[in-house]
Amino acid sequence: MTSQTGKTEIKRRGFEELQNHVLLKSLCTGCGACVITCPFKEVLDYALNGPSLVGECTKCGICLRVCPRYELDVGDLEQMVFGRERRPEEVFGLSKTVCVARSTRKYILGACQDGGVATTLLSSAFTSGAIDGAALSGIDTSNPWLPKPLLTTTLGEIVESAGTRYSYSPNLLAYNTGVAKGLGKIAFVGTPCQILALRRIQRASLRKHSRALALTMGLFCYECFSYEGLMIKKIQGEMGMDLRAITKMNIKGDFILQTKSGQTTKIPLREVKSYAEVFCQYCSDFSAELADISLGGIGLEGWTFTVIRTDKGEELFSQAVNKGSLEVKPVEDFESAFKLMKKLSKNKRSRAEKNRKERF
């Protein structure tokens, strides 16, 4: 809701409304936006991968205004970020430049998922002073391959966090840690639904949480998987693999696991689909269309498909290229990846519309 009347109406509702229309319908992504922006202490808590009411709700309506799954008006957010709405032919959102890139730094290429562009851009921004911290996902050391929200404030931590974990990490909790610590320039790296939540926070003019946001990097995401289902039940239980022996995982037609011994194991995607999170079935955004820069290794080996969407993203990317930190090639040289990008963007949008119609 963008009108003054709409804001007044939404203030009369509170977390019970979110409970009925989002949580109980399995739409909640667990992003944590409602928890971090609630202005009253000890009312909302983050537990069991989502918010829970632990105190008396005052029905201020803020939780409804920031939730990426409640009465979402994407066009309004596009107007805020880009000054116009996406046209139908812009199947993966508005953009200034689309290219394919990879890091030139060997220490990053040795740690990254594909082309290491996200890690390179964060490193460049941190070195130049454009950011003083980054909220992203790290790994829970006590539970191998379980992602956890992490606030990084050193170059070493940024590189150590490179790579992809395919279970959900509520990175907004790490962003909130940065806000609480008084960091003035925080980069955020996350999934499309998390970028949506941050943009809704900005749209709601919640300055405490929006003024520190220096940059948003969105990660391509078709769906994420239950850690207990995929990692524990399937990979550790059924396949008998030691999770601590896995050094990298990726999706390239199959779900691919690499181990310390150099072994590569491929799992057909049809065998892991049953562990996909339910809330992903209602998401229409594959490429984080509201981010400053969107990134993914879609259909590529050792390169990153890169969508630069805003002036802020363009400036950061250009700085890294000018430093010699990135190698860039035109997207036309990677026709199959470009076609796959369009296909998955269309498919995810269609799937979300179909599932919503069937259920609601």
N, C-alpha and C positions, 0 to 999 in steps of 0.2 A: 504494500500500500504506500502510495506516494503523496496523496492529498492530505491536507491538514485534518479533514474530516476522518479519513482513514486512520491516521495516527491516533486520533481521539478514541475511535472505536476500538482499536487494538489495545489501548491502555486499559480497557475495561476487562481484558482477558489476561490470563496468566498461564502458569505451567500446566494446569489441568487441561487447558485447550491443546497445548503441545502434546501432552500425554495421550489425549483421545485421538488427535488427528495425525500424529506422526509416530510416536513410540508404539502404540498399540496396533498400528497398521504396518509395522516392520519397515517404516520408511526412514527411521533415524539412522544416520550414517555413523554416529558416535564421534562427530567432529569436535564436540566440546564447546562450541561457540556460545551456547546458552549458559554454560557453567562459568566461563571466564568473564562474561559480560554482566552477569547478575550483580546489581549494585548492593545487594544485601548479603552480608556474610552469613554463612551457615544456613542457607536456604537450599542451594543446589550443590550436589557433590557429583564427582565423576567416579563411577564404579560399574564394574561388569560391562565395560565397553560402551558406556553411555551415561546420560544424566539421571540422577535420582533426586527426588524431593526429600530433604532431611529437615526442613524447617517450614515455617508458615509463609506461603507465597503472598506478596502484597498486590499482585496483579498489575504490575507496572507495564507489562507487555513487551519488555525488551527482549526476552527470550524468543518471542514470536517474530520480532523484527529482524533477528540475526540468523534464524534457522534457515539453512539452505533447502529445506523440504516443506516449509510452510508458506503458502500463498506467494510463491516465488514469481517475480516479474523480471525475467531475464532481460527483456527489452529496456526496462528502466535502468538496469545496471549497465547495460551496454552504452546507453546514453551518457551515464556518469563517467565511464572509463574512456570511451572512444568518441563521444559526441554524436553518435548515430547508432542505429540498430543494424544487426547483421542482415544482409540480403540473402534470399533463398539460395543463390548460386555460391555463396560463401559457406560451403558445406562444413568447413572446420573452423568457422569463426572469422572475425576481422583480423587483418594482418597488414604489416608494412613490408615485411620481407620473409620469404620462405627459402631456406637453404639447407644444406647438409654440412656438418662440421665435425671436427674432432680435435682433441687437445694435441699440442705438440710436446707436452711435458711427459717424459717417460714414467716418472713416479706417479703421475695421475693415471696414465693409461694402464699401468700395472695394477691399479686398485679399482678402476671404474667398471661400470656395467657395459657400456658400448663405446661411445666416443669421448666420454668424460667431459662433455660440454658444461653440464651443471656444476661440477666440481671446479672446473677451470674458471667459470664466470664468478663463482663465489670467492675463489682464491684471489682473483684479480680485483674484485670489489673490496675485499678485506685489506689487501695490500695497499690499495689506493686510498683507503679511508672512506670509501663510499658507504660501507656498512661497518658496524662494530660488533655484529653478531648475526647468527643465522639459525632459524628454527627449522629443523628437519628431522629425519628419522635416523636413529642409531640402532644398535643391537643390544638386547638384554643379555649381559654376560652370563647370567645364570640359566637362561633358556635359549639355547642356540637357535638363531634365525627368527627369534621373536623380536619384531621391531618395537622400538620405544621412542617417544618424543624426546628430542635432544636439543638443547640450546648450545651451539658451538660458538666459542669466542676466541679461538686460536686457529691458525692456518693448519696446524697438525690435526686438530679435531675435524676440520672440514674434509681433509683427505681421508682420514680414518673412517669417515661415515659414507664414503663413496659406495655405489652399488645399490641394487634394488632388493627389497624384501617384499614378498607378495601378499603379506597379511597387513591389516590396517594398523596405522599408527596415528593417533590423534595429535598431530603436530601443533595444533593451536595451543595445547597445554604448554609446550616448550616456548611458543611465542609469548604466552602470558607470563612465563617466568622471566623472559627478557624485559617485558613491560614493567614487572614488579621490581626488577633490578635497576630500572631507570635507563636502560639502553635507548639511545635516541634514534638509531638507524639499524633496523632489523630486516634482514632478508628472510623471506618465507619460501620454503620448498614443500610442495604437497600436491595432493590429488585434486581433480576438478571440483569435487564437493567442498573441499576445504578452501579453495580459492573463492568459490561462491560465498561461503560463510564470511570470509574476510571482506569481500566487497559489500556484503550486506551490513557488516559492522561499519564500514566507511559510509554507506548510504544512510545509516541511522545516526550519523554524526556523533558517534561515541568516541570522543577525542582521546580519551585515556588509552584506548587500544588502537586507534587508527593513525594517530600522529607519528608513531614510531615505525610505521610500515614503510620501509625504503624501497622494497622490491618484492615482486611475487614471481616465482618460477613454478609453472604448472607441469606436472608429469602426465604423459598420456596414460590413460587407465580405462580398460574395458570392464574389468571387474577385479576384485581382490578376493582372497581366499581365507577361510577360517584356519587359524594356526593349529588349533586342536584337531581339526579334520584333516587338512592336507599334510602338515608337517608331522604331527604325532601319530595319527591313525594310519594314514596312507604311507608316507615315506619311511617313518621310523617303525611303525607296527607291521604293516603288510609287506613292505619291501625289505625290512631289516637293515636299513641304512643308519649309520651313526651320524646324527645331525652335525656333530662337531667336526666331522671329516669333510663336510661339504664346504667348498671354498667360494662357489658362485652358483647362482641360479638365473635362468633366463627363459623367455618364451619366444621361440622362433619356429612356429608351426607346431612344435611339441613343447612340453615343459622340460627344460634341460637342466641337469644337475652335474656339476663338476666337483671332483674330490681332490684332496691333497695328493693322492697317489697318481693323479693324472687321468683317472677314469671318468668317462662321460656316460651318463645315464639319461635316456630320453623316455618321457612318459607321455603317451598320447593325450591330447587335451581333453578328449571325451572322458578320460578316467579321472580328471581333476575337476571337471565342471560341477560335479555334485557338491563340491566343497566351497563353491562361490558364495559370497555373502548375499543374502536375500535382498538387502537394500540396494545393491548394485543394479538389480533388474529394473529399477525405476529411474535410473540416472540417464540423461540424454546427452551428456557432455563427455566426449572421448578425449579431447585434446586440451582441456583446461582453457576454454575460450575467453575467459576474463583475466588471464594472467598477463604479466608484462612480457614474459617469454615462456613458450611452451616447448617441451622437449620429450623425445622418446627414441628408442632404437628400432622403431617399427620397420620390419623388412630389411634391416641393414645389419652388416657385420663390421664392428669396429668404428662405426660412424653414428652420429646423432642427427635425427630429423629435427630441424630447428624452425620454430615459428616465432618471429619477432613481431610483437603486436603493438607496442606503445613506444613513444619517444624515449621513455626511461629505459626500456629494454634495448632499444636500438643504440642508445648511448653506451650502455654497459658492454654490449656485444662488440661495438666498434672499438672500444678501448682495449678489449682483450685481443682483437685481431691486430690492432696497431702495435701492440706489445710483442706480437709474434707468438702469442699463447695459443692461438687457434688457427687451424687450417680449414679453409672454407671452399666448398664446391657448389655449383648451381644445382638446384633440385632437378633440373631437366636431365642431368646425368644419372638420375636414379628414378627412372620412370615407374618401375614396378613398386617402389616404396611410396611414391606419390599417389599412385592408383590405390594402393592398400590403405593409405591414410584417408582418402576420400570414402572408400568403401566402409571402413570400420566406423567412421564418423556418421555416415548415413545409417548404417546398421544399428548403432547404439541409439540413435535418435528414434528410429522406427521401433526398436524393441521396447524402449521406455513408453512410447505412446501406446503401443499395443498392450503392454502389461497394465498400464494405468486404466485403459478402457475396460479391459477384462475384469479387473478387480474393483474398480471404483465407478 
